[in-house]
Amino acid sequence: MNGLIGRKLGMTRVFDAAGTHVPVTVIEAGPCPVVAVLDGRVELGFGAKKPKNAPKALAGHVKKAGVETTPRVIRRFDVTGEAPAAGTAVTVAIFAEGDRVKVSGVSKGRGFQGVVHRHHFHGGPETHGNTRHRKPGSIAPGTDPSPPRSACAS
């Protein structure tokens, strides 16, 4: 196995032997039940859904593997070596101290953002009856860059 699913809990710091602090990310990693063993790949689950929120097809797929709860997240990983059996749990014991790991994640969604938040526009005046405080106004270029005069006169 060369993969595990986890969830970021937050940030903290640890102190090394010299007394300097190192910022670290706290991750809840595993246990991840093996939902299915495919050709050279393993399907792992993480978390738990309420039974009423789990689709029937997914609940049946997970039940066939012998996992009691339907996972919230299911991902597939390539297998290096022997694949674990379906229904067994994969934990952080697959890593040794000093192993380098690659972590990838999904950023939290922010929905529709206005231009002040998304692009750091300054916004309009706040006084004298102005109602365009956080609205973009005209953002097209004015005279620069513009086509040469010869291209406009035809």
Secondary structure in CASP SS format (residue, H / E / C, confidence):
PFRMAT SS
TARGET T0000
AUTHOR 0000-0000-0000
METHOD secondary structure of the structure
MODEL  1
M C 1.00
N C 1.00
G C 1.00
L C 1.00
I C 1.00
G E 1.00
R E 1.00
K E 1.00
L E 1.00
G E 1.00
M E 1.00
T E 1.00
R E 1.00
V E 1.00
F E 1.00
D C 1.00
A C 1.00
A C 1.00
G C 1.00
T C 1.00
H E 1.00
V E 1.00
P E 1.00
V E 1.00
T E 1.00
V E 1.00
I E 1.00
E E 1.00
A E 1.00
G C 1.00
P C 1.00
C E 1.00
P E 1.00
V E 1.00
V E 1.00
A E 1.00
V E 1.00
L E 1.00
D C 1.00
G C 1.00
R E 1.00
V E 1.00
E E 1.00
L E 1.00
G E 1.00
F E 1.00
G C 1.00
A C 1.00
K C 1.00
K C 1.00
P H 1.00
K H 1.00
N H 1.00
A C 1.00
P C 1.00
K H 1.00
A H 1.00
L H 1.00
A H 1.00
G H 1.00
H H 1.00
V H 1.00
K H 1.00
K H 1.00
A H 1.00
G C 1.00
V C 1.00
E C 1.00
T C 1.00
T C 1.00
P C 1.00
R C 1.00
V E 1.00
I E 1.00
R E 1.00
R E 1.00
F E 1.00
D E 1.00
V C 1.00
T C 1.00
G C 1.00
E C 1.00
A C 1.00
P C 1.00
A C 1.00
A C 1.00
G C 1.00
T C 1.00
A E 1.00
V E 1.00
T C 1.00
V H 1.00
A H 1.00
I H 1.00
F C 1.00
A C 1.00
E C 1.00
G C 1.00
D C 1.00
R C 1.00
V C 1.00
K C 1.00
V C 1.00
S C 1.00
G C 1.00
V C 1.00
S C 1.00
K C 1.00
G C 1.00
R C 1.00
G C 1.00
F C 1.00
Q C 1.00
G C 1.00
V H 1.00
V H 1.00
H H 1.00
R H 1.00
H C 1.00
H C 1.00
F C 1.00
H C 1.00
G C 1.00
G C 1.00
P C 1.00
E C 1.00
T C 1.00
H C 1.00
G C 1.00
N C 1.00
T C 1.00
R C 1.00
H C 1.00
R C 1.00
K C 1.00
P C 1.00
G C 1.00
S C 1.00
I C 1.00
A C 1.00
P C 1.00
G C 1.00
T C 1.00
D C 1.00
P C 1.00
S C 1.00
P C 1.00
P C 1.00
R H 1.00
S H 1.00
A H 1.00
C H 1.00
A C 1.00
S C 1.00
END
